[in-house]
Amino acid sequence: MKIYCVSDNVDTRTGLRLAGIDGVVCHTNDEIKEALNHILTDKEIGVLLITERLAGMFPETIKELRTGRSLPLVVEIPDRHGSGRSKEFITDYVREAIGVKL
């Protein structure tokens, strides 16, 4: 099973490539759609790493990948500028998931 990265910047792609993870850099909607089509047709790709910025551009597609298919596992990662999530992301996630305020 392979891990594949779809990034919006070269630095993230290069860092993951040094770790042995193949991937592609996308800047346009057509490039992103082409990359996602490649991922869906390659049965060996089991984990998709996608930068938060790109995932935010295609929320419906990412949601469909997460809920409609068992593979690939979709993981949003921060890019070189850091995470776009709030500092209370984990607390908010737990509160939303189980209804308990920490």
Residue pairs with C-beta under 8 A, 6 or more apart in sequence:
1 44
1 45
1 46
1 47
2 22
2 42
2 44
2 45
2 46
2 47
3 21
3 22
3 45
3 46
3 47
3 48
3 49
4 21
4 22
4 23
4 39
4 42
4 45
4 47
4 48
4 49
4 72
5 12
5 13
5 16
5 21
5 22
5 23
5 24
5 48
5 49
5 50
6 23
6 24
6 26
6 32
6 35
6 36
6 39
6 48
6 49
6 50
6 51
6 54
7 13
7 16
7 23
7 24
7 25
7 26
7 50
7 51
7 54
7 79
8 25
8 26
8 27
8 51
8 53
8 54
8 79
9 25
9 51
9 79
9 80
10 25
11 79
11 80
12 51
12 77
12 79
12 80
13 23
13 24
13 25
16 23
16 49
17 23
21 49
23 49
24 31
24 35
24 38
26 32
26 35
26 54
29 57
32 54
32 57
32 58
36 58
36 61
36 65
39 45
39 48
39 72
45 71
45 72
46 71
46 72
46 73
47 72
47 73
47 75
48 65
48 72
48 73
48 74
48 75
49 75
49 77
50 62
50 74
50 75
50 76
50 77
51 76
51 77
51 78
51 79
52 76
52 77
52 78
52 79
52 83
52 84
52 85
53 79
53 84
55 62
55 74
55 76
56 84
62 74
62 76
65 72
65 74
66 74
78 84
78 85
83 89
86 92
91 102
94 100
94 102
95 101
95 102
